Amino acid sequence: MDADTLAMMRIKPSSIFKKPILLTALIGTLASPMLHADALGDLIQQKNQTFTPPSYSGGSTSSVSPFVSAAPQNFHVSYAAAPNIKAEHIDTLYAAEQTATPASKQVLQTVRQMALDRKEIIKGSCWDYLNAAFTRAGVTRDTVFKGEYPSGPFVDTNEIKPGDWLYYVNHSYNDVEHSGLFVGWLDRSANQALILSYAGENRREPARYKVYDVSHTYNIMRPSF
């Protein structure tokens, strides 16, 4: 028996298994044909990354959509199948009601019940719909900004708050004048907002929560007691 063979026989079997169990598991994972290298990198990044969500603010000037608290499950379940609000906008609606002033909260809750719970058709236009909502909510309207269509002046959109009744240029439909109830920001940098909008009784459909560009808002009426 030569010297090399004798040396190999002197190696203690236990020394082969001194590597940590974690390393063994990682090697086994890397060897798996089902796991792509990019996927492994993503997993490691997720484990190591610490994320602190920004707080929601109706007047946020962030270039991305503001973080909104997740609505309770029962709130989601109540409206997830509603035809007049998208599921991804339910959290924004919930957050608006939680952060609005007491008078504005009354209006936001009232229009939610009218639109989502009862799916009411109100005689008249968008003005008649919101006028009915403010009356039912037991609030008055304070005009906090007033311009003219189509020349303006137009409000600094940082001044817009949840529950405000807005008049704005409808850039999604021939730049006509339109009014709706501001709920919350979806893309703050682009002035994309979630708005409760009513098309009018002739459409025979309830008010809808839709996305509008409110860059050119020329009138704001705010709920108050």
Buried (B, 14 or more C-beta within 10 A) or exposed (E): EEEEEEEEEEEEEEEEEEEEEEEEEEEEEEEEEEEEEEEBEEEEEEEEEEEEEEEBBBEBEEEEBBBBEEBEEEBBEBBEEBEBBBEEBBBBBBBBBBBBBEBBBBBBBBBBEBBBEEEBBBEEBBEBBBBBBBEBBEBEBEEBBEBEBEEEEBBEBEEBBBBBBBBBBBBEEEEEBBBBBBBBBBBBEEBBBBBBBBBBBEEEBBBBBBBBBBBBBBBBBBBEE
